[in-house]
Amino acid sequence: MIAPTCDMHLLLQAEFDGELDAAQSAQLGQHREGCPLCQASWEELVRSRAALRAGATYHRASPALQRAIASRIAAAPAPPVAPRRFRWWREGASFVVGGALAAMLMLALLPSGQDGMVSALVDDHIRSLQPGHLVDVVSSDQHTVKPWFDGRLDFAPPVKDLAAQGFPLEGGRLDYLGGRTVAALAYGRQKHIINLFVWPQSGGAGTSDPAALKGYNIVHWSADGMSFWAVSDLERGELEAFSRDWQQTR
């Protein structure tokens, strides 16, 4: 049997890497909603990115190691000038080695643990701001958004209407974080977007200290067996107000 194909399938990687313009990205986003093949491939890309992040570890060179490396670099003799016919090879080899070292350094600097989760949340928030990526179901009605998740998740995320508090609901979507599919709720605040990521968590209610990364603020709390992570470029005080309003609204 011939495997099913789609003419738009080859554009998915370009969209995932942010290489398409706004019109192309919006067109492909609409296409994915009705194409099981492209949607499955998109979810596989998201899972692969999350798996790479989860498996990376963070190591910081000790001051002694940094001094030793700097000392060896300073003491190394200058390389002899190569004949012209060999320079292209040396320069090409230097490029390859430099690229490999850069890749190793990138892996070494990837954060782990909670820092890794914060980084993944911010990356997914930024990704959602591209045209056609913010919501899979567009609605300001919590009674429309909440049932949309039925059958798409193995849990029922709470959805609240905070329009009266100045945080109107924009809609919801599926996302992938920490090795599992999660719910992402989009709220507005004037011209700003708040992404609220929700998934089940064992343990009681509580809050964590606010965090910031790449100009975005992150507020975390847990309640009723769920973990909540709010991400936005709003000022920290406003994002904390969103968190309080969410927890106080029934």
C-alpha positions as CSV (number, residue, x, y, z in Angstrom):
1,M,0.0,0.0,0.0
2,I,1.3,3.5,-0.9
3,A,1.7,5.7,2.2
4,P,-0.5,8.8,2.1
5,T,1.2,12.1,1.2
6,C,0.5,15.8,1.3
7,D,1.9,18.5,-0.9
8,M,2.2,20.9,2.1
9,H,4.0,18.3,4.3
10,L,7.5,19.5,3.2
11,L,6.7,23.0,4.5
12,L,6.2,21.9,8.1
13,Q,9.9,22.0,9.1
14,A,10.2,25.5,7.7
15,E,7.2,26.6,9.7
16,F,8.5,24.9,12.8
17,D,11.8,26.7,12.4
18,G,10.1,30.1,11.9
19,E,11.3,30.4,8.3
20,L,7.9,31.2,6.7
21,D,6.4,34.7,6.5
22,A,3.2,35.5,8.3
23,A,0.9,34.8,5.4
24,Q,2.5,31.4,4.6
25,S,2.4,30.5,8.3
26,A,-1.2,31.4,8.7
27,Q,-2.1,29.4,5.5
28,L,-0.2,26.3,6.7
29,G,-1.7,26.6,10.2
30,Q,-5.2,26.5,8.7
31,H,-4.2,23.5,6.5
32,R,-2.9,21.5,9.5
33,E,-6.3,21.8,11.2
34,G,-7.8,19.6,8.5
35,C,-4.9,17.4,7.6
36,P,-4.2,14.4,9.9
37,L,-0.9,13.7,8.2
38,C,0.5,17.2,8.7
39,Q,-1.0,17.5,12.2
40,A,0.7,14.2,13.2
41,S,4.0,15.3,11.8
42,W,3.7,18.6,13.6
43,E,3.1,16.9,16.9
44,E,6.1,14.6,16.3
45,L,8.3,17.7,15.7
46,V,7.1,19.2,19.0
47,R,7.7,15.9,20.9
48,S,11.2,15.6,19.4
49,R,12.1,19.1,20.5
50,A,10.8,18.4,24.0
51,A,12.8,15.2,24.2
52,L,16.0,16.9,23.3
53,R,15.4,19.5,25.9
54,A,14.6,17.0,28.6
55,G,17.7,14.9,27.9
56,A,20.2,17.7,27.9
57,T,22.2,18.5,31.1
58,Y,23.8,21.6,32.3
59,H,27.4,21.8,33.3
60,R,29.3,25.0,34.3
61,A,33.1,25.0,34.1
62,S,34.8,25.6,37.4
63,P,36.9,28.7,37.8
64,A,40.0,26.5,38.0
65,L,39.2,24.9,34.7
66,Q,38.4,28.3,33.1
67,R,41.8,29.6,34.2
68,A,43.6,26.5,32.9
69,I,42.0,26.8,29.5
70,A,42.8,30.5,29.2
71,S,46.4,29.9,30.3
72,R,46.9,27.2,27.6
73,I,45.4,29.4,24.9
74,A,47.6,32.3,25.9
75,A,50.7,30.1,26.0
76,A,50.1,28.3,22.7
77,P,52.5,29.2,19.9
78,A,51.1,31.0,16.8
79,P,50.5,28.5,14.0
80,P,52.8,28.7,11.0
81,V,51.6,30.2,7.8
82,A,50.4,27.5,5.5
83,P,51.1,27.5,1.8
84,R,48.2,28.9,-0.2
85,R,47.3,25.5,-1.7
86,F,46.7,24.1,1.8
87,R,44.9,27.1,3.3
88,W,41.5,26.2,2.0
89,W,41.7,22.8,3.7
90,R,42.9,24.3,7.0
91,E,40.1,27.0,6.9
92,G,37.5,24.4,6.1
93,A,38.7,22.1,8.9
94,S,38.7,25.0,11.3
95,F,35.1,25.8,10.3
96,V,34.0,22.1,10.9
97,V,35.8,21.9,14.2
98,G,34.5,25.3,15.3
99,G,31.0,24.2,14.4
100,A,31.4,21.0,16.4
101,L,32.7,22.9,19.4
102,A,29.8,25.3,19.2
103,A,27.3,22.5,19.1
104,M,28.9,20.9,22.1
105,L,28.9,24.2,24.0
106,M,25.2,24.7,23.1
107,L,24.4,21.3,24.6
108,A,26.5,22.0,27.7
109,L,24.7,25.3,28.3
110,L,21.2,23.9,27.9
111,P,19.5,24.2,31.3
112,S,18.1,21.3,33.2
113,G,15.5,20.8,36.0
114,Q,13.1,23.7,36.7
115,D,15.3,26.1,34.7
116,G,14.8,23.8,31.7
117,M,11.0,23.9,32.2
118,V,11.1,27.7,32.4
119,S,13.1,27.8,29.2
120,A,10.7,25.4,27.4
121,L,7.7,27.4,28.6
122,V,9.1,30.7,27.3
123,D,10.1,29.1,23.9
124,D,6.5,27.7,23.5
125,H,5.1,31.1,24.5
126,I,7.2,32.8,21.8
127,R,6.2,30.2,19.3
128,S,2.5,30.7,20.0
129,L,2.8,34.4,19.1
130,Q,3.5,33.6,15.5
131,P,0.4,33.9,13.2
132,G,-1.9,30.9,13.4
133,H,-0.2,29.3,16.4
134,L,-1.9,30.9,19.4
135,V,-5.1,28.9,19.6
136,D,-6.7,25.7,18.1
137,V,-10.2,26.7,19.4
138,V,-11.0,30.4,19.2
139,S,-13.6,31.5,21.7
140,S,-14.0,33.8,24.7
141,D,-16.6,31.4,26.2
142,Q,-15.2,29.1,28.8
143,H,-18.1,26.7,28.1
144,T,-16.9,26.4,24.5
145,V,-13.2,26.1,25.2
146,K,-13.4,23.5,28.1
147,P,-15.4,20.9,26.2
148,W,-13.0,21.2,23.2
149,F,-10.3,19.5,25.3
150,D,-12.5,16.5,25.9
151,G,-11.0,13.4,24.1
152,R,-7.9,15.3,23.3
153,L,-6.3,15.1,26.7
154,D,-6.2,12.5,29.5
155,F,-7.3,15.1,32.0
156,A,-9.9,17.9,32.2
157,P,-8.2,21.3,32.5
158,P,-10.1,24.0,34.3
159,V,-11.1,27.0,32.1
160,K,-12.2,30.3,33.7
161,D,-13.6,33.6,32.3
162,L,-11.6,36.5,33.7
163,A,-13.0,39.2,31.3
164,A,-14.4,41.1,34.3
165,Q,-11.0,41.3,35.8
166,G,-9.5,42.6,32.5
167,F,-8.1,39.3,31.3
168,P,-10.4,38.1,28.5
169,L,-10.2,34.5,27.3
170,E,-8.9,34.2,23.7
171,G,-9.1,30.4,23.3
172,G,-7.1,27.2,23.9
173,R,-4.8,24.8,22.2
174,L,-2.8,21.6,22.8
175,D,0.9,21.9,23.5
176,Y,3.7,19.5,24.5
177,L,5.9,20.0,27.5
178,G,7.9,17.8,29.8
179,G,7.2,14.7,27.8
180,R,3.5,15.0,27.8
181,T,0.6,16.8,26.0
182,V,-0.7,19.8,28.1
183,A,-3.5,22.4,27.8
184,A,-2.6,25.9,26.9
185,L,-5.1,28.7,27.5
186,A,-4.6,32.1,25.9
187,Y,-5.8,35.2,27.7
188,G,-5.5,38.9,26.6
189,R,-4.5,42.0,28.5
190,Q,-4.7,45.1,26.3
191,K,-2.2,44.3,23.6
192,H,-0.4,41.5,25.6
193,I,-0.9,37.8,25.5
194,I,-0.8,35.5,28.5
195,N,-0.3,31.8,28.0
196,L,-1.5,29.6,30.8
197,F,-0.1,26.1,30.6
198,V,-2.0,23.4,32.6
199,W,-1.3,19.8,33.4
200,P,-1.9,17.4,36.3
201,Q,0.4,17.4,39.3
202,S,0.5,15.3,42.5
203,G,0.8,17.2,45.8
204,G,-1.0,20.0,47.5
205,A,-1.6,23.6,46.6
206,G,1.3,26.1,46.6
207,T,3.2,28.7,44.6
208,S,6.8,29.2,43.4
209,D,8.9,32.3,43.2
210,P,8.3,34.2,40.0
211,A,10.9,33.8,37.3
212,A,12.0,35.8,34.2
213,L,13.7,34.8,31.0
214,K,14.3,36.6,27.7
215,G,12.2,39.5,28.7
216,Y,9.2,37.3,29.7
217,N,7.8,36.8,33.2
218,I,6.7,33.4,34.5
219,V,4.4,32.8,37.5
220,H,3.7,29.3,38.8
221,W,1.2,27.9,41.2
222,S,-0.6,24.5,41.9
223,A,-4.1,23.8,43.1
224,D,-6.7,21.0,42.9
225,G,-4.2,18.5,41.5
226,M,-3.1,20.8,38.7
227,S,0.1,22.7,37.9
228,F,-0.3,26.2,36.4
229,W,2.4,28.2,34.6
230,A,1.5,31.7,33.3
231,V,3.9,33.3,30.8
232,S,3.7,36.8,29.4
233,D,5.7,39.9,28.6
234,L,3.4,41.7,31.0
235,E,5.0,43.4,34.0
236,R,5.4,40.9,36.9
237,G,2.9,42.7,39.1
238,E,0.2,42.4,36.4
239,L,1.0,38.7,35.8
240,E,0.8,38.1,39.6
241,A,-2.6,39.9,39.6
242,F,-3.7,37.5,36.8
243,S,-2.6,34.5,39.0
244,R,-4.5,35.9,42.0
245,D,-7.7,36.5,40.0
246,W,-7.5,33.0,38.5
247,Q,-7.2,31.4,41.9
248,Q,-9.9,33.5,43.5
249,T,-12.4,33.0,40.6
250,R,-14.8,30.0,40.8
